[in-house]
Every structure is written in structure tokens, then in C-alpha cells.
Amino acid sequence: MARIQNRRGLYANLPVSALLAGEMLFTTDRGTLHVPLDATTKLSVVPALDELVTMPVIDPAADLLLMEDASQTGRKAKKITFADFKTALNIPNGSSDQATAAYNGGTSGSLFGTDATDGVLRLSSALKVTKGSGGSYGTLDVDVIDCGTF
């Protein structure tokens, strides 16, 4: 008769070899479950998202974001620090603004302001912003501006 075997212990002590396929490994400090597929490969069971608690504060250098790598096959989950994610989006270090660069590789900033609290760009059908030659600046194109009468 087949038997189900469970082991428990700290995450840091999870075994990496001599695993039994189908054996469940439970971490008592993190509350995670890992199931070995063979003697050296294990698959972690992900907790339900609706059971996770909200973080009150983010530590950009230590806290991680979980992402799915669409270019991969099989196991697609990857992790990145919050700070590295901001760098990838070209958001200045230490900034909480949602400012982005106007062109690829440019420095993040805000349009018509010094930061994202006082710089807002609103467009109507008579206005559009186009990338300048070489992509190093943006140009505001205006069709008609009606300032009204007095």
C-alpha cells in the first residue's frame, strides 16, 4: 500500500537532494508547501492571493514583486526587487511619483511641472504631443486655441 509522507521544518533547511517524489515538505516558519517531483527537483505550492495580508510599508531594496516571464515555458514565475522594478521603469530612486520618461532611455520627469504633484498634461482633440527628431524631446502640436470673447 502506498503511503503519504510529510516532513516539516524551517525554510532554510529545505532539502535539495535525496527527495522522495510526492512527499510533502511544509515550512513551519513561512507556511509554504513544497512537493518534490524527483530526487533533486521540487515544486512550491503558491498561497491563495486573497489570503495574503497587505504590506504597510515597502522596503525597495528588500521587498520583492512576483512577475510572470511570458518568454519562458514551464515555470514562469520570477521575482524582482521593488527598487529594480522602478529602475526598469526609469523612475528616479527615492521618488514616489509616477513620472515616466518622454522617450526611450530618457530621464523620468513630469510634463509641465517639477514633479508629479504639480505637473499635469491634459489634452483635447485640438492638442497632441509628438516625439521630436531623434526622440530627445516632445512637441506640443496645437490645432486651434479659442480663448473666448470679452
GUGU-906094 format. One record per residue (C-alpha): residue in one letter; residue number from 1; x, z, y negated. Coordinates in Angstrom, 3 decimals, always signed. Each point is the difference from the previous one (the first is absolute). Layout:
<pts>
{bati = A | pati = NUM | c1 = X | c3 = Z | c2 = Y}
...
</pts>
This chain:
<pts>
{bati = M | pati = 1 | c1 = +0.000 | c3 = +0.000 | c2 = +0.000}
{bati = A | pati = 2 | c1 = +1.303 | c3 = -0.908 | c2 = -3.474}
{bati = R | pati = 3 | c1 = +0.533 | c3 = +2.805 | c2 = -2.422}
{bati = I | pati = 4 | c1 = +0.020 | c3 = +0.157 | c2 = -3.771}
{bati = Q | pati = 5 | c1 = +2.997 | c3 = +1.757 | c2 = -1.477}
{bati = N | pati = 6 | c1 = +0.230 | c3 = +1.369 | c2 = -3.557}
{bati = R | pati = 7 | c1 = +3.037 | c3 = +1.394 | c2 = -1.779}
{bati = R | pati = 8 | c1 = +0.142 | c3 = +1.737 | c2 = -3.341}
{bati = G | pati = 9 | c1 = +2.712 | c3 = +0.926 | c2 = -2.450}
{bati = L | pati = 10 | c1 = +1.444 | c3 = -0.652 | c2 = -3.451}
{bati = Y | pati = 11 | c1 = +0.136 | c3 = -3.532 | c2 = -1.408}
{bati = A | pati = 12 | c1 = +3.791 | c3 = +0.206 | c2 = -0.362}
{bati = N | pati = 13 | c1 = +0.250 | c3 = +0.671 | c2 = +3.744}
{bati = L | pati = 14 | c1 = -2.038 | c3 = -3.001 | c2 = +1.205}
{bati = P | pati = 15 | c1 = +1.864 | c3 = -1.481 | c2 = +2.968}
{bati = V | pati = 16 | c1 = +1.441 | c3 = -3.518 | c2 = -0.299}
{bati = S | pati = 17 | c1 = +0.855 | c3 = -0.641 | c2 = +3.649}
{bati = A | pati = 18 | c1 = -1.211 | c3 = +0.881 | c2 = +3.505}
{bati = L | pati = 19 | c1 = -3.583 | c3 = -0.360 | c2 = -1.179}
{bati = L | pati = 20 | c1 = -2.891 | c3 = -0.305 | c2 = +2.446}
{bati = A | pati = 21 | c1 = -2.382 | c3 = -2.876 | c2 = -0.771}
{bati = G | pati = 22 | c1 = -3.415 | c3 = +1.387 | c2 = -0.977}
{bati = E | pati = 23 | c1 = +1.261 | c3 = +3.554 | c2 = -0.535}
{bati = M | pati = 24 | c1 = -1.331 | c3 = +1.480 | c2 = -3.243}
{bati = L | pati = 25 | c1 = +2.456 | c3 = +1.614 | c2 = -2.427}
{bati = F | pati = 26 | c1 = -1.647 | c3 = +2.268 | c2 = -2.606}
{bati = T | pati = 27 | c1 = +1.937 | c3 = +1.275 | c2 = -3.039}
{bati = T | pati = 28 | c1 = -1.034 | c3 = +3.520 | c2 = -0.912}
{bati = D | pati = 29 | c1 = +1.459 | c3 = -0.100 | c2 = -3.537}
{bati = R | pati = 30 | c1 = -1.464 | c3 = -3.354 | c2 = -1.122}
{bati = G | pati = 31 | c1 = -3.003 | c3 = -0.321 | c2 = +2.285}
{bati = T | pati = 32 | c1 = +0.944 | c3 = -3.505 | c2 = +1.173}
{bati = L | pati = 33 | c1 = -0.445 | c3 = -1.541 | c2 = +3.429}
{bati = H | pati = 34 | c1 = +2.467 | c3 = -2.395 | c2 = +1.631}
{bati = V | pati = 35 | c1 = -0.525 | c3 = -1.926 | c2 = +3.248}
{bati = P | pati = 36 | c1 = +3.013 | c3 = -1.477 | c2 = +1.836}
{bati = L | pati = 37 | c1 = -0.343 | c3 = -3.601 | c2 = +1.180}
{bati = D | pati = 38 | c1 = +3.141 | c3 = +0.146 | c2 = +2.169}
{bati = A | pati = 39 | c1 = +3.121 | c3 = +2.148 | c2 = +0.430}
{bati = T | pati = 40 | c1 = +1.282 | c3 = -0.623 | c2 = -3.566}
{bati = T | pati = 41 | c1 = -2.947 | c3 = -1.306 | c2 = -2.071}
{bati = K | pati = 42 | c1 = -2.799 | c3 = +2.110 | c2 = -1.452}
{bati = L | pati = 43 | c1 = -2.981 | c3 = -0.870 | c2 = -2.163}
{bati = S | pati = 44 | c1 = -1.348 | c3 = +2.468 | c2 = -2.547}
{bati = V | pati = 45 | c1 = -3.736 | c3 = +0.535 | c2 = -0.369}
{bati = V | pati = 46 | c1 = -0.985 | c3 = -0.151 | c2 = -3.687}
{bati = P | pati = 47 | c1 = -2.352 | c3 = +2.681 | c2 = -1.411}
{bati = A | pati = 48 | c1 = -3.388 | c3 = -0.999 | c2 = -1.396}
{bati = L | pati = 49 | c1 = +0.321 | c3 = -0.796 | c2 = -3.719}
{bati = D | pati = 50 | c1 = -3.170 | c3 = +1.893 | c2 = -0.916}
{bati = E | pati = 51 | c1 = +1.542 | c3 = +3.192 | c2 = +1.453}
{bati = L | pati = 52 | c1 = +3.079 | c3 = -0.139 | c2 = -2.261}
{bati = V | pati = 53 | c1 = +0.178 | c3 = +2.218 | c2 = -3.080}
{bati = T | pati = 54 | c1 = +0.762 | c3 = -1.243 | c2 = -3.530}
{bati = M | pati = 55 | c1 = +3.472 | c3 = +0.657 | c2 = -1.428}
{bati = P | pati = 56 | c1 = -0.163 | c3 = +1.990 | c2 = -3.259}
{bati = V | pati = 57 | c1 = +3.403 | c3 = -1.256 | c2 = -1.254}
{bati = I | pati = 58 | c1 = +2.230 | c3 = -2.952 | c2 = +0.962}
{bati = D | pati = 59 | c1 = +3.751 | c3 = +0.404 | c2 = +0.551}
{bati = P | pati = 60 | c1 = +1.139 | c3 = -3.619 | c2 = -0.602}
{bati = A | pati = 61 | c1 = +3.291 | c3 = +0.348 | c2 = +1.885}
{bati = A | pati = 62 | c1 = -1.403 | c3 = +1.781 | c2 = +3.058}
{bati = D | pati = 63 | c1 = -3.667 | c3 = -0.969 | c2 = +0.404}
{bati = L | pati = 64 | c1 = -0.731 | c3 = -3.115 | c2 = +2.006}
{bati = L | pati = 65 | c1 = -2.595 | c3 = -2.751 | c2 = -0.090}
{bati = L | pati = 66 | c1 = -1.117 | c3 = -1.547 | c2 = +3.279}
{bati = M | pati = 67 | c1 = -0.210 | c3 = -3.789 | c2 = -0.099}
{bati = E | pati = 68 | c1 = -0.713 | c3 = -2.761 | c2 = +2.479}
{bati = D | pati = 69 | c1 = +2.622 | c3 = -2.750 | c2 = +0.253}
{bati = A | pati = 70 | c1 = -2.025 | c3 = -3.191 | c2 = +0.400}
{bati = S | pati = 71 | c1 = +3.138 | c3 = -1.976 | c2 = +0.952}
{bati = Q | pati = 72 | c1 = +0.484 | c3 = +2.048 | c2 = +3.176}
{bati = T | pati = 73 | c1 = -1.696 | c3 = -0.238 | c2 = +3.381}
{bati = G | pati = 74 | c1 = -0.805 | c3 = +3.022 | c2 = +2.126}
{bati = R | pati = 75 | c1 = +0.642 | c3 = +3.280 | c2 = -1.801}
{bati = K | pati = 76 | c1 = -0.431 | c3 = -0.842 | c2 = -3.702}
{bati = A | pati = 77 | c1 = -0.035 | c3 = +3.424 | c2 = -1.677}
{bati = K | pati = 78 | c1 = +2.921 | c3 = +0.613 | c2 = -2.371}
{bati = K | pati = 79 | c1 = +0.776 | c3 = +2.719 | c2 = -2.530}
{bati = I | pati = 80 | c1 = +1.431 | c3 = -0.093 | c2 = -3.527}
{bati = T | pati = 81 | c1 = +0.646 | c3 = +2.770 | c2 = -2.497}
{bati = F | pati = 82 | c1 = -2.253 | c3 = +0.095 | c2 = -3.031}
{bati = A | pati = 83 | c1 = +3.073 | c3 = -0.476 | c2 = -2.240}
{bati = D | pati = 84 | c1 = +1.117 | c3 = -3.127 | c2 = +1.919}
{bati = F | pati = 85 | c1 = -3.558 | c3 = -1.365 | c2 = -0.151}
{bati = K | pati = 86 | c1 = +0.002 | c3 = +0.381 | c2 = -3.813}
{bati = T | pati = 87 | c1 = +3.394 | c3 = -1.744 | c2 = -0.129}
{bati = A | pati = 88 | c1 = -1.364 | c3 = -2.872 | c2 = +2.100}
{bati = L | pati = 89 | c1 = -2.863 | c3 = -0.360 | c2 = -2.497}
{bati = N | pati = 90 | c1 = +2.484 | c3 = +0.140 | c2 = -2.910}
{bati = I | pati = 91 | c1 = -1.508 | c3 = +3.182 | c2 = -1.472}
{bati = P | pati = 92 | c1 = +2.615 | c3 = +2.032 | c2 = -1.912}
{bati = N | pati = 93 | c1 = +1.268 | c3 = +3.180 | c2 = +1.661}
{bati = G | pati = 94 | c1 = -1.752 | c3 = +3.075 | c2 = -1.341}
{bati = S | pati = 95 | c1 = -2.909 | c3 = -2.032 | c2 = -1.381}
{bati = S | pati = 96 | c1 = -3.561 | c3 = +0.654 | c2 = +1.074}
{bati = D | pati = 97 | c1 = -1.252 | c3 = -3.046 | c2 = -1.915}
{bati = Q | pati = 98 | c1 = -1.484 | c3 = -2.916 | c2 = +1.830}
{bati = A | pati = 99 | c1 = +2.139 | c3 = -2.403 | c2 = -2.006}
{bati = T | pati = 100 | c1 = +1.319 | c3 = -3.101 | c2 = +1.718}
{bati = A | pati = 101 | c1 = +2.427 | c3 = -2.730 | c2 = -0.922}
{bati = A | pati = 102 | c1 = -1.322 | c3 = -3.105 | c2 = -1.744}
{bati = Y | pati = 103 | c1 = +2.202 | c3 = -2.209 | c2 = +2.172}
{bati = N | pati = 104 | c1 = +1.778 | c3 = +0.219 | c2 = +3.353}
{bati = G | pati = 105 | c1 = +3.111 | c3 = +2.153 | c2 = -0.325}
{bati = G | pati = 106 | c1 = -0.871 | c3 = +1.138 | c2 = -3.520}
{bati = T | pati = 107 | c1 = -0.036 | c3 = +3.521 | c2 = -1.329}
{bati = S | pati = 108 | c1 = -3.288 | c3 = +1.838 | c2 = +0.241}
{bati = G | pati = 109 | c1 = -1.829 | c3 = +0.651 | c2 = -3.232}
{bati = S | pati = 110 | c1 = -3.366 | c3 = -0.082 | c2 = -1.665}
{bati = L | pati = 111 | c1 = -1.543 | c3 = -2.807 | c2 = -2.005}
{bati = F | pati = 112 | c1 = -0.721 | c3 = +0.894 | c2 = -3.640}
{bati = G | pati = 113 | c1 = +1.270 | c3 = +3.570 | c2 = +0.204}
{bati = T | pati = 114 | c1 = +2.859 | c3 = +2.290 | c2 = +0.874}
{bati = D | pati = 115 | c1 = -1.456 | c3 = +1.380 | c2 = +3.208}
{bati = A | pati = 116 | c1 = -3.133 | c3 = -0.356 | c2 = +2.110}
{bati = T | pati = 117 | c1 = -1.898 | c3 = +2.505 | c2 = -2.156}
{bati = D | pati = 118 | c1 = +0.120 | c3 = -2.028 | c2 = -3.227}
{bati = G | pati = 119 | c1 = +0.515 | c3 = -3.555 | c2 = +1.219}
{bati = V | pati = 120 | c1 = -3.085 | c3 = -1.840 | c2 = +1.182}
{bati = L | pati = 121 | c1 = -0.537 | c3 = -3.742 | c2 = +0.179}
{bati = R | pati = 122 | c1 = -3.583 | c3 = -1.220 | c2 = +0.099}
{bati = L | pati = 123 | c1 = -0.731 | c3 = -3.713 | c2 = +0.274}
{bati = S | pati = 124 | c1 = -3.097 | c3 = -2.055 | c2 = -0.658}
{bati = S | pati = 125 | c1 = -0.650 | c3 = -3.614 | c2 = +0.934}
{bati = A | pati = 126 | c1 = +1.729 | c3 = -1.048 | c2 = -3.262}
{bati = L | pati = 127 | c1 = +3.260 | c3 = +1.779 | c2 = +0.931}
{bati = K | pati = 128 | c1 = +2.528 | c3 = -0.408 | c2 = +2.778}
{bati = V | pati = 129 | c1 = +3.555 | c3 = +1.132 | c2 = +0.722}
{bati = T | pati = 130 | c1 = +2.428 | c3 = -2.529 | c2 = +1.446}
{bati = K | pati = 131 | c1 = +3.551 | c3 = +0.433 | c2 = +1.233}
{bati = G | pati = 132 | c1 = +2.592 | c3 = -1.429 | c2 = -2.393}
{bati = S | pati = 133 | c1 = +2.759 | c3 = -2.443 | c2 = +0.969}
{bati = G | pati = 134 | c1 = +2.261 | c3 = +1.511 | c2 = +2.630}
{bati = G | pati = 135 | c1 = -2.521 | c3 = +2.790 | c2 = +0.500}
{bati = S | pati = 136 | c1 = +1.819 | c3 = +2.343 | c2 = -2.377}
{bati = Y | pati = 137 | c1 = -2.923 | c3 = +0.646 | c2 = -2.356}
{bati = G | pati = 138 | c1 = -3.761 | c3 = -0.302 | c2 = -0.245}
{bati = T | pati = 139 | c1 = -1.902 | c3 = -2.042 | c2 = -2.588}
{bati = L | pati = 140 | c1 = -3.428 | c3 = +0.898 | c2 = -1.285}
{bati = D | pati = 141 | c1 = -2.017 | c3 = -3.209 | c2 = -0.383}
{bati = V | pati = 142 | c1 = -2.980 | c3 = +0.243 | c2 = -2.353}
{bati = D | pati = 143 | c1 = -2.791 | c3 = -2.569 | c2 = -0.135}
{bati = V | pati = 144 | c1 = -2.128 | c3 = +1.180 | c2 = -2.957}
{bati = I | pati = 145 | c1 = -0.108 | c3 = +3.381 | c2 = -1.703}
{bati = D | pati = 146 | c1 = -3.161 | c3 = +0.581 | c2 = -2.007}
{bati = C | pati = 147 | c1 = +0.476 | c3 = +2.928 | c2 = -2.361}
{bati = G | pati = 148 | c1 = -3.577 | c3 = -0.215 | c2 = -1.207}
{bati = T | pati = 149 | c1 = -1.302 | c3 = -0.192 | c2 = -3.542}
{bati = F | pati = 150 | c1 = -0.404 | c3 = +2.466 | c2 = -2.846}
</pts>
